[in-house]
Amino acid sequence: MNYPWQYVSPKDHYTLKQSIPLSDQDVQVLTAIYQPLIGNAAYALYMQLKAAIHSANSWTEPKPLSTLLAVLDMGIPELYQARIRLEGLGLLNVYKSNKETDHYLFELKPPLSAVQFFNDHMMRLILFEKVGERLFNEIRSQFEIDEPNKQDYTEITKSFLDVYHFNIQKHNQLNTIPIKPILNEKPDFSPGSQLNEQSEFDWKFFMDGLNRQFIDKRSINQEVRAVILSLHEIYGLNELDLQKYVLQATNIETSKVDQDKLAQIVQQAFHRQQANRVQLNDYVGETIQSEQTQSSNRRYRLTQEGFNDHEIEVILHAEEVKPGEYLSSIKSQKGGFVSSNEMWVIKELVEQSSLPSAVVNILINYILIGKNAPVLEKNLALKVANDWAQNQIASPEAALKKVKTLYAESRNNTQRKTQKKHPSRYKNQSNAKKETLPEWATEENKGEEIDLEKQAEFRKRLERIRNRNKGGEQ
């Protein structure tokens, strides 16, 4: 298996620099706001890199990654995961040398200010999702400032020219002096702006759906669009889902979308769905386990009753399919087809007899396979059904036992006929048992009894059909 950190080695070197000096306020924001998002390992890595920088204007000397591993007590996988967490939130830029493949540049970036962070919809939603509503409000309250009402004051600030005077001749001299570029200003890392460039969200379809509602199109401004894109990316919501949630978050009187309410509705719905999904998975798992247990117990009971593996498969298959499907499978295996008369016979058996569907299937098996009849003839089927109903055959295993009994009696009957033809061979045997088979079981015009080898072959075919049906349902 390939891992993204497999080509990172403790012997690799890195050179470090910070884009602009970090203030105490930056550290406070990093600790209070970013740490819940990046985790303790990434926070420790950031602070260690910050401590290793002695001057904001220069790059450090190359150092091996092994020094970071030793100080932070991490392995390569943990260091890699911590590093990419910083990269993902715009706290670290990483460059790999094109000439020396074992050398990297690490550029440490300051966090967003608290105002920038909470004004960025993506960042705000990620934090809200991570820590929940209560802790989110606590964190945000740490950076809220009660602004005085400036209307109660009169501004008396002096202008620049009121205070500072300069010599125009010296100004002209200054223009001739080359000036090195100054460090970049504090970056405004905005995942929302990246979303606008990369998102495939269908705004036309989304807006067309809202046009049929009471929402004022002008209320879907750039800020609301940024929130919608954030929700689309974080929760994987499509345009139809977001139309529904936007409607719920819209004030009916003003037709304005409440951004915070929209984010809250989506988060609550997401967690409800997750909880329901867990419950459904548990239920499905328990149901599957229960069905497997029942099937196992069923097989065990049938084995105890003396059925072999093949007979058990015949019984279970008879319980799983409808009589019409069962008839079609057998006729297909015999190279025939199901006639409309046969379907009427099935309908009459199911509706008028008291036999369960599984027993009707065994009846079909007996006539078409056991007696090798070419069609499911109505008179014979009704005779068998009546006999089984009168003998209270209520399960497929009872029906199969009945069929096995008929097979045994049929063999005995054949032996008695043979004794009459060759009495000298059986002169020491007792008198032959009288015929006990019902009339329907001895009818010759419904097809000759199929031999045991052909019976086994038909049963194997049915078993293959059953296995294919199982494979198709999965």
N, C-alpha and C positions, 0 to 999 in steps of 0.2 A: 504493500500500500504506500502511496506517495503522500508525504506530509509537506506543507508549505515551508516548514522550517528545516527540512532535511539538508539544505545546502548552506545553512548558517552554522558557522563554526566558532567555538570560543577563541580561536586564533585570529578571527577577523578583527580588523581595526576600525575605529570610528573617530571622526573629528567633530567637535561639538561647537555650536554657537547659538545664541539666542537672538531673535530678530529685534526685539526691543527689551529694555530692562523691565523686570516684573516689579510691580508695586505691591505694597501690603494689601491693597484692595484686591489685586489680582489673586493673591494667595488665599484671601478670604473667600472669594468667589469659587476658586478651584476646590477648596476644602468643603464648603457648604453645598455647592450646586453640582460641581462636576464629579466629585468623588463617588456619590451614589451611582452615577452612570458608568464610570470607567472601572470602578472596583479598587480594592486596596493595593493590588500588585501594580497596576498602571499608575496609581497615585504615588506610590513609593518610587517608581521609576522616574516619574516627572520631577519629583522633589530631589532625587539623587542627581539627575542631570542638571537641574538648576544650581545645586550646591557645587557642582564641578566647574561651573563657569565663573571665572574670576574677573573677566572684563567683557562688557557687552559689545565692544568694538572689534574683537578679534576672535579667531577660531582657536580652539585649544590644540594642544599637541595630540597626535594620534595615540589612541589607547586601545588595548585589546578588549574585546567583549568579556573576556574572562574576569576582568576587574569588576564589571557590573554584576556578573553572575555571583562572584564571591561576596560582594557587599550586600546585595539584595537577597542572597541565599536562594537563588532560582536556578532552574535548568533552562536549556535552550527553548523548549516548548513554552514554558511559562513566560520567559522574557519576550518571545515573539508575540504571544497573545497580548501581553501588556503593551507592547510597542504599537501594534495595529489598533488597539483601543484608543491610544492617544492620537494616532493618525486619523482615525475615523471622525473624531470630534475637532479636528483642526488644531490640535495642541502640539503636533510634531510633524515636520516634513523630513522625509528620508530620501537620500540620493545615493545611488550605487555607481561606483567608478566604472567607466567604460574601458579603462586600461588595466586597473588593478581590481580584479573581481572580488578581492577580499577586503575592500575598503569602502566605507560608507561615510556620508555626511549627515549629521543630525542637526536640524535647525529647530530649536525650541521656540514655540509660539505661545504668546499669552492667551489666556481665555477671554471670551467675550466679557464685557462688563455685565453687571446684573440686569441693567436696563436692556442692553442688546439681547441678552439671553431670553428674557421673558417676553420680549417683543418678537422674537423669532418663533414662529408657530411650530415648526418641526422640533426645535430644541425643547420648547415648552411641553409639547405632547409627549416626547420621549421621557422627560423627567416625570410627568404626571403618570404615565403608564408604569414607570419603574417603582415609584415610591407610594403611589396612591394619593387620594385627594387630601387627607388630613396632613400628612407630612409635606406634601407639595405646598399647601397654604402656609405651613410653619416656615418653610425655607423662604418662600417669597416675602413673608412678613419681615424677615430679618433685613431686607434691603429696601423696604418701603419707607419713604420719607414724607412727613407731613409738610407739604409746601405751603408757605404763607401766601395770603392773597395779595398779589402785587398791586391790585387796584387800591389798596389802602395806603399805598406809598407813592411818593413822587421821586422819579429818578433824577439824581444829581451827578451822575458819572461824568468825569472829564473825558474828552476825546483825546486821541493820540496826539494830534497837533497842538492841543491845549497844553500838553505836558512836555512833549519832546520836540526839539528843534535840531536840524541837521544842516551841514554845509554841503551844498550841491556839488562843489568841486570835488570833495572827498567821495561823494557818491559816484562820480564819474570814474575816479581812480579805482574804486572797488570793483567796478564792472570788468576791469582788465585782469583781475586776479582769478586764476582758476580755482574752483571750489569743488572739493570731493563730494560725492553724493552722501546725503545724510541718511541715517537709518530710516527704514520705512515706518510709516505711522502704524498704529495698532490695527491689525487686520480685522476685517468684519467677516468672520467665517459664518456663512449662512447656508445650511443645507437646503433651505427653501429655494434659494436661487439656483442651486444645482438641479433641484427637482423640475423647475420651470423649463430647463434646457433639455432634460432627459426623459421626462414623463410622456407616456403615450396616452394619457387621459383624453377621452373624446369629449371635448368641451361642447361641440355642436349638439351631439346627442343628449348630453346632460342638460343643456339650456333649452333644447326643444321640449324635453320632458317637463321642465319647470314652467315653460310658457303657458301650459294648460292649467296651471295652478294660480293661486292668488299672490305669488311672490313677485315683487318688483324686481325686474332684471337689473336695475341700477344698484340694488342691494348686494349683488354678487360682484363686489369690487375686488381690487387686487389683494387686499388682506384676507377676505373670505376665500378667494381662490387659493391663496397660499395654505389656508387651513384645510381646505378640501383636498388639495394635492397631498398634504402631509398625512391625512387620514387614509387616503388612497394607498399610499406607500407603506404606512406602518401596519395597517390592518388588512391590506389586500382587498379593499372594498371596490366594487365596480360602480359604474355610473348609476345604475338603477338603485343600488343600495344607498348611495349617497344622496340621491334625490329624495328618498324616503326620510333619511335622517335630517336633511336640510329643512324639509317641510315641518318636522317635529320641532326644530329649533327656531322656527320663524314666528315672530310676533304677528298675530292675525290683524291687530289693529294698525300697526305701523308697516307691516310687510317687510320688516328688517330681520336679518339673520343674526342671532346671538351666537357669536363665535365660541365663547366658553361653554355655553349650553350644548352646542353641537358636539364639541369634543367630549363632553361628559356623557352625553347620550350614546355616542359611539362606543366609548370605553365600557359603559355599563352593559350595553348589548353584546359586546365582544366577550366579556367575562361570563355573561349568562350562557352564551353559546358554548363557551369552553366547558362550563360546568355541565351543561346538558350533554355535550359530546362525551365527557368522561362517564356520566351516568349511563348513556346509551352504550358505550363500549363495554362498561361493566355488565350491563344487562345482556348484551349480545354474547359476551364471553360466558356468562353464566348459562344462557340459553343453549349455546353450543355445547358447553360442558355437560349440561343436563341431558341434551339429546344424545351425546356420545355415551353417557352413562346408561341411558335407557336402552340404546341400541346394543350396548355390551351386555346388559342384563337380559335383553330379549334373546340374543344369541345363546347366552348361557342356558336359559330356560328351555329353549328349543333343543339344545344339545342334550340336556337332561331327559328330555322326552324321547330321545332315541333318533333324532333326525341327523343325517350327515351334513357336511358342509354344503354340498350342492343343493340338497333339499331345503336347507335354511335360506340359501340365496333365492330359490324359487318362491318361498313364503314371503320373504322381505320385499322382493320385487312386486309380488302380487299386492302388497299393502301400499306400495308407493305410487302406482299408476292407476288411471281410470280404466274401466273395462273396454271402452272404445279404443284407447291407445294400446291396451294389451292385445286386443284382437288384431289391430293393424300390424303390430310387431310380429306376431306369429305368422300372419298371412304373408307378410313381406319376406320372412325367412323361408317360407315354403315356395316362394316365387309366385304367389297368387295376389289377389286383390280383395278388398272388402266391398261387398255388394251392399246396395241400399237395403235389401231384405235382412241382411245380417245386422245392420245397424238398428233396424226396427226390432229384431230379436233382442239385442242388447238393451234397448230402451224398455221393452216389455219386462225383461228379467229384473232390471233395476227398479222399475216403478211398481210392479205387481208382486214380486216375490219379497220375502222378508230377509233374503240373503244379503249380507254385507258385500260391498264391491270387491273386496279381496277374495271372498268365497266365489263370487261370480267369475273372477279371473281364473281361479283353479278349475272351475267348471269348463271354461273355454279351453284351458290347457288340456284337460282330460279328453274333450271331444275331438279337438283338432290334432293333438299330438298323441295322446294315449290311444284313441280309436282311429287315428289317421284319417279322419273325415275330411273331405275336401272343402266343405262349407259348414258353417254353424247352422244346422238345420233346426227349424223352430220346434217341431214336435219332440225331437230328441232332447233339445235343450230344456224345454218345459218339463219333460218327464224327469230328467235328472234334478232339475231345480225343485220340483215337487217332492221327490224322494228325499233330498237333502233337507228341505224345510221340515218335513214330517219327522225326520231323524234329528232335528234340532242341530244341524251343522252351522255353527255361528262364527267360526274362525277359519283362516286359511290352513292352519295346521290340522284342524279337525277334518277339513275337506281333503287334505292330502292323505291323511290316515285312511279316510274312506276310499280314496282312489287306490291306495296301496293294498287295502283289503280286497278290493275288486280284482286287482291284478293277480293276487294270490289265489283267489277263488277261481279265476279264469284259468290259471295254470292247472289247478286241481281238476277242473272240468275237462281240460284237454287230456290229462292223464287218464281219467275215467273212460273217455272215448277210446283212447288207445288200448285200455284193458279189454274193452269189449271186442275190439278187432283182433287182439292177440291174447286170449284168455289163458293159454298155457304158460305164458311168462309170469302171470300174476296169480297163479292158482293158490299160493300160500298166503296171499294178502287177504285182509278182511274185506267185507262187502263195501263197494264204493259208496262214498257219501252222496246223498241226494243233492241235486242242483239247488243252490240257494241264491243265485244271482237274480237281481230284478230283471224284468223284461227288457228295460231300456239298455241294460249292460250287455245283452246278448244279441241285440239286433245286428244282423249281418249286412243289411242294405245301407248302413251308415259308414261303411269303410271297415277294412280289416284291421285287427289289432297290430299295431306297429311293434317291431321287435325291440329288445332292450337297448341294442346299440344305437338304433335310430332315436330312441327316447333320449338317451344320453347326449346325442349330437344336438337335438333340438334344445335341450336344456342348456348346453354350452352356448348356443347361439343367443338364447334369451339372456344369459348372463353377460355376454358381450354387449348386447343392446343396453342392458341396465347400466353397465359400466360407462358406455358412451353417453347415456343420458345424464349420469352423474357428472361426467366431465364437462358437458355443455352447460350445466347449471352453475358451475363454479366460475 
